[in-house]
Amino acid sequence: MYKYDQYDQSIVDARVAEFRDQVERRLAGEITEDQFKPLRLQNGLYLQLHAYMLRVAIPYGTLNSEQMKMLAHIARKYDRDYGHFTTRQNIQYNWIQLDQTPDLLADLASVEMHAIQTSGNCIRNISSDQYAGAAADEVTDPRPWAELLRQWSTFHPEFAHLPRKFKFAVIASEEDRAAMRLHDIGIQLVRNDAGELGARFFVGGGMGRTPMIGPMVRDFVAADDLVSYAEACLRVYNRYGRRDNKYKARIKILVHELGKDEYTRQVEEEFKHIKTLNLDPPKAELERITTFFQDPDYDKSASDDLDLSDPDFAIWVDQNVKTHKQSGYAIANISLKPIGGIPGDATSAQIDVMADLAKEYSFDELRVTHAQNIVLPHVKKSDLYTLWQKLDEAGLATPNLDLISDMIACPGLDYCSLANARSIPVAQKIAQRFSDVGKQKELGELKLKISGCINACGHHHAGHIGILGVDRKGVENYQLSLGGSGAEDVSLAKITGPGFDEDGIVDAVEKATNVYLKEREGDERFVDTYRRVGMAPFKEALYD
């Protein structure tokens, strides 16, 4: 994984010192909350319903055990003994005291971490495939490119005050594990017919109140031009993006209103101009970055044999363990979705356990997923049983990856000042309703996603089943949507009809799954059956 050089470290150290002074002036009453707000947002600090919330950046979801240990330390010292892993591959702390934030940021800086550009109208944390460098289906490891974009975008003077927040995702396989086309810019690394490395660019995706799937604006950008082409895409947006209406300020609105062809024409013009300015990083810099992402020292003699005589272990392997590119190794997924738990939450003790296991069994590396889980990317198959036992002792061995209880949920009205309804209790009740592992396995892959407001932090538009909490005359109400996907078969879910109360939405989810089981052909997933039979049988069951 990437290691800071003296420039990286000096940047985060200077930011900590700067923010310490800003906090001291705020506490002394020398600056008002209105004056302080843009300063704290530049450091990932939000004022929520009950306390400050701090969002910590985990670039492309990759971190080591020392950094993971620091996240546990922060949970214990500065929060209420837990952290919340997010759909941006970051972590959030919900109970932060303002006077302690400079010390917290200094602790982060000591392990090459920060909260820079995790909020505000700038380029946010670059996300990527959680299996990068381990997946057998990728054309290259996308993380060096994500790191290059991180360095390019950090404190970029032209893009520090964009019309609205901006999100990148970088993948390198045909299977999309990062919801790439639902980002402002999605980049898919590919090889052309000549075997040359380049990228497909998708621009104008996003969720929120106006969900859109990003269209492809170029099918091949040469690898050497990737940063300059991204610069061209951002320049056109920064020039014409709406600043008079925050609800129409995202790049998806610009691409929609200009039209993909006109937006692309302007990007191509800007790109030609940029290529005359020598803005691309030197090849030596990408080569330097790439050295940090070399394969670990695999045991080439490791066996693929696996003893599955323990039935509980066999269930976990079948559901949570994925194929690795190196024989004798596997990708182990740790679910942060125990039945009755809060999706994405982990206690400091659990975070410590995951750090220790990464150091012992996964070459000191972990990944945070956009589905709010954790990955140990390089585990020897012969170590899987011991790993599973230790995860089970820590309450981290729930075998539900991609099943209905492995749901995405935002913090909702329990924490967020923007929310209209609670998400957490709904997620917990649905998980309890479908707690039987056999029932979950019968339903198969089923992506359920819950948002507490139209901002869609829970990605409900991309759920096979999506739930949106809304306010109906002061009462929490939940809309049900069906047919979404954030994967390579990307689609946006459609609302079934009138909403439900908290218990009613749980019943509605069960009714929808019953329709699926009745209508399913062969091994169809829920979303496949929905696409084949349409909305009608589901609406009939829901509203009869």
C-alpha positions in Angstrom: 0.0 0.0 0.0 1.0 3.6 -0.5 3.4 5.2 2.1 3.7 8.9 2.7 6.7 10.8 1.5 7.9 14.0 3.2 5.5 16.1 1.1 2.5 14.0 2.1 3.4 14.1 5.8 4.1 17.9 5.7 0.7 18.5 4.1 -1.3 16.7 6.8 0.9 18.1 9.7 0.4 21.6 8.4 -3.4 21.1 8.2 -3.5 19.8 11.8 -1.7 22.9 13.0 -3.9 25.2 11.0 -7.1 23.6 12.2 -5.8 23.7 15.8 -5.6 27.5 15.6 -9.0 27.7 14.0 -10.6 25.6 16.7 -9.0 27.7 19.4 -10.3 30.9 17.8 -13.8 29.4 17.6 -13.8 28.3 21.2 -12.6 31.7 22.3 -15.5 33.4 20.4 -13.1 35.1 18.0 -14.9 33.7 15.0 -18.6 32.8 14.6 -20.1 29.5 13.7 -20.9 30.8 10.2 -17.3 31.8 9.8 -16.1 28.5 11.3 -18.4 26.2 9.3 -16.4 26.2 6.0 -13.2 25.7 7.9 -14.4 22.7 9.8 -15.9 21.2 6.7 -12.6 21.3 5.0 -11.4 19.0 7.8 -14.3 16.6 7.5 -16.1 17.9 10.6 -19.9 18.1 10.5 -22.3 19.4 13.1 -25.0 16.7 13.4 -28.1 16.4 15.6 -26.4 15.6 18.9 -22.7 16.2 18.4 -19.9 16.8 15.9 -19.3 14.0 13.4 -15.8 13.5 11.9 -15.4 11.6 8.6 -11.9 10.1 8.2 -10.5 9.4 4.7 -9.4 5.9 3.7 -8.2 6.4 0.1 -9.5 3.7 -2.2 -10.5 1.8 1.0 -6.9 0.5 1.7 -5.3 0.6 5.1 -2.8 -1.4 7.3 -3.1 -2.8 10.8 -1.3 0.2 12.4 -3.9 2.5 10.9 -6.8 0.2 11.8 -5.4 0.2 15.4 -5.5 4.0 15.4 -9.1 3.9 14.3 -9.9 1.8 17.3 -7.9 4.1 19.6 -9.9 7.1 18.3 -13.2 5.2 18.9 -12.2 4.6 22.5 -10.6 8.0 23.3 -12.7 10.5 21.3 -16.0 8.7 20.6 -18.3 6.2 22.3 -16.2 3.2 21.6 -17.3 2.5 18.0 -16.9 3.7 14.5 -19.2 3.6 11.5 -17.7 2.5 8.1 -19.4 4.2 5.2 -20.3 3.8 1.6 -17.4 6.0 0.6 -15.0 3.5 2.0 -14.3 5.9 4.9 -15.1 5.8 8.6 -17.2 8.2 10.6 -17.3 9.0 14.3 -20.6 10.4 15.6 -19.8 11.8 19.1 -16.8 14.1 18.7 -16.1 17.0 21.0 -14.8 20.1 19.2 -12.0 20.9 21.6 -10.6 17.4 21.0 -10.6 17.4 17.2 -7.1 18.9 16.8 -5.6 16.1 18.9 -7.6 13.6 17.1 -6.4 14.8 13.7 -2.8 14.8 15.1 -3.2 11.2 16.1 -4.4 10.4 12.6 -1.5 12.2 11.0 0.9 10.0 13.1 -0.2 7.0 11.0 -0.5 8.7 7.6 -4.2 9.4 7.8 -6.4 12.6 7.7 -9.9 14.0 7.1 -8.9 16.3 4.2 -11.6 16.7 1.5 -14.0 14.3 3.1 -16.6 17.1 2.9 -17.2 20.3 1.1 -17.6 21.1 -2.6 -14.4 19.5 -3.7 -13.1 16.1 -5.0 -13.9 13.6 -2.2 -12.1 10.4 -1.3 -11.3 8.4 -4.4 -13.0 5.0 -4.2 -12.1 1.7 -5.9 -12.7 -2.0 -6.0 -12.2 -3.6 -2.6 -10.7 -6.6 -4.3 -8.1 -4.6 -6.2 -4.8 -6.4 -6.5 -6.3 -9.7 -5.4 -9.1 -10.3 -8.0 -8.4 -12.6 -10.8 -10.6 -10.7 -13.3 -8.8 -7.3 -13.3 -6.6 -6.1 -16.1 -4.3 -4.3 -13.7 -4.4 -3.1 -10.1 -6.5 0.1 -10.2 -5.1 1.6 -6.9 -2.0 3.2 -8.4 -4.3 5.2 -10.6 -6.6 6.0 -7.7 -3.6 7.2 -5.7 -2.4 9.3 -8.7 -5.8 10.9 -8.8 -5.8 11.5 -5.1 -2.5 13.4 -5.3 -3.7 15.4 -8.3 -6.9 16.3 -6.6 -5.7 17.2 -3.1 -5.8 20.9 -2.7 -6.1 21.3 -6.5 -6.5 25.1 -6.7 -9.0 25.1 -9.5 -11.3 22.5 -8.0 -11.3 23.5 -4.3 -14.7 25.2 -4.7 -16.7 23.3 -7.2 -20.4 23.9 -7.8 -21.0 20.8 -5.6 -19.2 17.8 -4.1 -17.5 15.5 -6.6 -16.8 11.7 -6.5 -14.5 9.4 -8.5 -14.5 5.6 -8.6 -11.7 3.6 -10.4 -12.1 0.0 -11.3 -10.2 -2.4 -13.6 -12.5 -5.3 -14.3 -15.8 -5.9 -16.2 -17.5 -6.8 -12.9 -18.2 -3.5 -11.2 -17.8 -3.9 -7.4 -17.7 -0.1 -6.8 -20.9 1.2 -8.3 -18.7 3.0 -10.8 -21.4 4.4 -13.1 -23.2 6.0 -10.2 -20.3 8.4 -9.5 -19.7 11.9 -10.9 -16.8 10.3 -12.9 -16.4 6.5 -13.2 -13.1 5.2 -14.7 -12.8 1.7 -15.9 -9.2 0.6 -16.8 -9.2 -1.5 -19.9 -6.9 -2.7 -22.6 -7.5 -2.0 -26.3 -7.1 -4.5 -29.2 -3.4 -3.7 -29.3 -3.0 -4.6 -25.6 -2.4 -1.0 -24.5 -3.7 0.1 -21.1 -6.2 2.9 -21.0 -9.6 3.8 -19.6 -13.3 4.2 -20.3 -14.7 7.4 -18.9 -18.2 7.5 -17.6 -19.4 11.0 -16.5 -22.6 12.3 -14.9 -23.7 9.5 -12.6 -25.1 9.9 -9.1 -27.9 9.3 -6.7 -29.6 11.8 -4.5 -32.9 13.5 -5.4 -32.2 13.1 -9.2 -30.5 9.7 -9.7 -28.7 9.2 -13.0 -26.5 6.6 -14.6 -23.3 8.0 -16.0 -23.0 7.7 -19.8 -19.7 6.7 -21.4 -18.1 9.8 -22.9 -15.0 8.1 -24.2 -14.4 4.4 -24.7 -10.6 4.7 -24.5 -8.3 7.3 -23.0 -4.7 6.4 -23.2 -3.1 5.7 -19.8 -0.7 8.6 -20.2 -3.7 11.0 -20.7 -5.8 9.8 -17.8 -5.2 12.7 -15.5 -5.4 15.4 -18.2 -8.7 13.9 -19.4 -10.1 14.0 -15.9 -8.9 17.6 -15.7 -10.8 18.4 -18.9 -14.0 16.8 -17.5 -13.7 18.9 -14.3 -12.9 22.1 -16.1 -16.0 22.0 -18.2 -18.1 21.2 -15.1 -16.5 24.0 -13.0 -17.1 26.5 -15.8 -20.8 25.7 -16.5 -22.1 23.8 -13.4 -24.9 25.6 -11.6 -24.0 27.6 -8.5 -27.4 29.3 -8.1 -29.2 26.1 -7.1 -27.6 23.4 -5.0 -30.2 20.9 -6.1 -29.1 21.3 -9.7 -25.4 21.8 -9.1 -24.1 18.2 -9.6 -22.3 17.3 -12.9 -25.1 14.8 -13.7 -27.4 17.8 -14.2 -24.9 19.6 -16.5 -24.4 16.4 -18.6 -28.2 15.9 -18.8 -29.0 19.5 -19.7 -26.2 19.9 -22.2 -26.6 16.4 -23.5 -23.8 13.8 -23.5 -22.7 14.7 -27.0 -22.3 18.4 -26.4 -20.7 17.8 -23.0 -18.2 15.4 -24.6 -17.5 17.9 -27.4 -16.5 20.5 -24.9 -14.4 18.1 -22.9 -12.6 17.1 -26.1 -11.9 20.7 -26.9 -10.6 21.4 -23.4 -8.5 18.2 -23.5 -6.7 19.4 -26.6 -5.9 22.6 -24.9 -4.7 20.9 -21.7 -2.4 18.7 -23.7 -0.5 21.8 -24.7 0.1 22.8 -21.1 2.1 19.8 -19.9 -0.1 19.2 -16.9 0.3 15.4 -16.9 2.4 14.0 -14.1 5.7 12.6 -15.2 5.8 8.9 -15.9 8.3 8.5 -13.1 5.7 9.5 -10.6 3.3 6.8 -11.6 6.1 4.3 -11.6 7.1 5.5 -8.1 3.5 5.1 -6.8 3.2 1.6 -8.5 6.1 0.3 -6.5 3.9 0.5 -3.4 1.3 -1.8 -4.8 3.4 -4.8 -5.8 2.0 -8.3 -5.0 2.9 -9.5 -1.5 5.3 -12.4 -1.0 2.9 -15.2 -1.7 3.7 -18.8 -0.7 3.7 -20.3 -4.2 3.5 -23.8 -2.6 0.3 -23.0 -0.7 -2.4 -25.6 -1.2 -5.9 -25.1 -2.5 -7.3 -27.9 -0.3 -9.8 -26.8 2.3 -11.4 -28.9 5.0 -15.1 -28.1 5.1 -16.2 -30.7 7.6 -17.3 -28.1 10.0 -20.8 -27.1 8.6 -20.8 -23.6 10.1 -17.3 -22.9 8.6 -18.5 -24.3 5.3 -21.4 -21.9 5.2 -19.1 -18.9 6.0 -16.7 -20.0 3.2 -19.4 -20.4 0.7 -20.9 -17.0 1.4 -18.0 -14.7 2.5 -14.9 -16.1 0.8 -14.1 -15.1 -2.8 -11.6 -16.4 -5.4 -8.1 -15.0 -5.3 -5.8 -14.6 -8.3 -3.1 -16.6 -6.6 -3.6 -20.3 -6.0 -3.6 -21.3 -2.4 -5.1 -17.9 -1.3 -8.5 -16.5 -0.9 -10.3 -13.1 -0.3 -12.0 -13.1 3.1 -15.0 -10.8 3.6 -15.8 -9.7 7.2 -19.5 -8.8 7.5 -20.3 -5.8 9.7 -24.0 -6.7 9.5 -24.7 -9.1 12.4 -28.4 -9.8 12.9 -29.9 -7.0 15.0 -26.7 -4.9 14.7 -26.2 -1.5 13.1 -25.0 -1.9 9.5 -21.4 -0.7 9.2 -20.7 -0.2 12.9 -17.8 -1.9 14.7 -16.6 -1.5 18.3 -13.1 -0.5 19.1 -12.4 -4.1 20.3 -13.7 -5.5 17.0 -11.6 -3.0 15.0 -8.5 -4.1 17.0 -9.3 -7.7 16.3 -9.6 -7.0 12.5 -6.2 -5.2 12.7 -4.6 -8.1 14.4 -6.0 -10.6 12.0 -4.8 -8.6 9.0 -1.3 -8.4 10.4 -1.2 -12.2 11.1 -3.1 -13.5 8.1 -3.4 -10.9 5.3 0.1 -9.4 4.8 -0.9 -6.5 7.1 -3.6 -5.2 4.8 -7.4 -4.5 5.0 -10.0 -3.0 2.8 -13.2 -1.1 3.5 -16.0 -1.8 1.0 -18.6 0.6 -0.3 -21.1 -1.9 1.2 -19.9 -1.1 4.7 -17.9 -4.3 5.2 -14.2 -5.1 5.7 -12.0 -7.3 3.5 -8.8 -9.3 4.2 -7.6 -9.5 0.7 -4.7 -12.0 0.8 -5.5 -15.0 3.2 -3.8 -18.4 2.8 -6.5 -21.0 2.4 -4.9 -23.1 5.1 -5.4 -20.2 7.5 -9.1 -19.7 6.8 -10.4 -22.0 9.5 -8.4 -20.4 12.3 -9.3 -17.0 10.9 -13.0 -17.8 11.0 -12.8 -19.1 14.5 -11.2 -15.8 15.7 -13.8 -13.8 13.8 -16.6 -15.8 15.3 -15.2 -15.1 18.8 -15.4 -11.4 18.1 -18.9 -11.5 16.6 -17.6 -10.9 13.1 -18.3 -14.1 11.3 -21.9 -13.5 10.1 -22.1 -15.5 6.8 -24.4 -13.1 4.9 -22.3 -11.3 2.2 -24.7 -10.1 -0.5 -27.7 -11.7 1.2 -30.7 -9.7 2.4 -29.3 -9.0 5.9 -26.1 -7.6 4.4 -27.9 -4.3 3.8 -26.5 -0.8 3.4 -28.0 1.7 5.7 -27.2 5.4 6.4 -27.2 6.7 10.0 -30.6 8.3 9.4 -32.5 10.4 11.8 -30.8 8.8 14.8 -27.7 11.0 14.0 -28.1 13.0 10.8 -29.5 16.5 10.8 -30.5 16.1 7.1 -32.5 12.9 7.6 -36.3 12.7 7.5 -36.6 9.2 9.0 -34.7 6.6 10.9 -32.8 4.0 8.9 -31.2 1.9 11.7 -34.4 0.5 13.3 -35.8 -0.5 9.9 -32.5 -2.3 9.0 -32.5 -4.1 12.4 -36.1 -5.2 12.1 -35.6 -6.5 8.5 -32.5 -8.4 9.6 -34.5 -10.0 12.5 -37.4 -10.9 10.1 -34.9 -12.7 7.8 -32.5 -14.0 10.5 -32.8 -17.6 9.4 -29.7 -18.4 7.4 -31.5 -21.0 5.3 -34.2 -18.4 4.4 -31.5 -16.0 3.4 -29.7 -18.6 1.3 -33.0 -19.5 -0.4 -33.4 -15.9 -1.5 -29.9 -15.7 -2.7 -28.1 -12.5 -3.8 -30.4 -9.7 -2.8 -29.0 -6.2 -2.4 -31.2 -4.2 0.1 -30.3 -0.6 0.7 -31.9 2.0 3.0 -31.7 5.8 3.1 -33.1 8.1 5.7 -33.5 11.0 3.2 -33.4 11.9 -0.5 -29.6 12.5 -0.4 -29.4 8.7 -0.8 -26.4 8.0 1.4 -27.8 4.5 1.8 -27.8 4.1 -2.0 -31.5 3.1 -2.1 -31.7 3.9 -5.8 -29.2 1.1 -6.5 -30.9 -1.6 -4.4 -32.5 -4.7 -5.7 -34.9 -3.6 -3.0 -34.5 0.1 -1.9 -36.1 1.9 1.0 -36.3 5.7 1.3 -37.5 7.3 4.5 -39.5 10.5 4.0 -41.5 12.8 6.2 -45.3 12.7 5.7 -46.8 15.5 7.8 -44.5 14.9 10.7 -44.7 11.1 10.5 -41.9 8.8 9.3 -43.0 7.0 6.1 -41.0 4.6 4.0 -41.1 4.3 0.2 -40.3 0.9 -1.4 -38.4 0.7 -4.7 -37.5 -2.4 -6.7 -35.1 -3.2 -9.5 -32.0 -1.2 -8.9 -28.4 -2.3 -9.2 -25.0 -0.6 -8.7 -23.1 -3.4 -10.5 -22.1 -3.8 -14.1 -25.9 -4.4 -14.9 -26.5 -0.9 -13.4 -30.1 0.3 -13.1 -32.2 2.6 -11.0 -34.9 1.3 -8.8 -38.6 2.3 -9.3 -41.0 3.2 -6.6 -43.7 0.7 -6.1 -46.4 3.1 -4.9 -47.6 4.6 -1.6 -45.2 4.3 1.4 -45.5 2.4 4.6 -44.9 2.9 8.3 -41.9 1.3 10.1 -43.5 -2.1 10.7 -45.4 -1.9 7.4 -42.2 -1.6 5.4 -40.8 -4.7 7.0 -43.9 -6.6 5.9 -43.7 -5.1 2.5 -40.1 -6.4 2.0 -41.3 -9.9 3.0 -44.2 -9.7 0.6 -41.9 -8.7 -2.2 -39.5 -11.6 -1.5 -42.5 -14.0 -1.5 -43.5 -12.8 -4.9 -39.9 -13.4 -6.1 -39.9 -16.9 -4.7 -43.2 -17.6 -6.5 -42.2 -16.1 -9.8 -38.5 -17.1 -9.9 -37.3 -19.3 -12.7 -34.2 -21.4 -12.2 -31.4 -19.7 -10.3 -32.6 -16.1 -11.1 -31.6 -13.4 -8.7 -34.4 -11.2 -7.2 -33.5 -8.4 -9.6 -33.5 -10.8 -12.6 -37.0 -12.0 -11.8 -38.2 -8.4 -11.3 -36.8 -7.4 -14.7 -38.5 -10.3 -16.4 -42.0 -10.1 -14.8 -42.1 -6.4 -14.2 -43.7 -4.4 -11.3 -47.3 -5.7 -11.6 -47.2 -8.9 -9.5 -45.2 -7.0 -6.8 -47.7 -4.1 -6.6 -50.6 -6.6 -6.5 -49.1 -8.3 -3.5 -48.1 -5.1 -1.8 -51.4 -3.1 -2.2 -54.1 -5.8 -2.5 
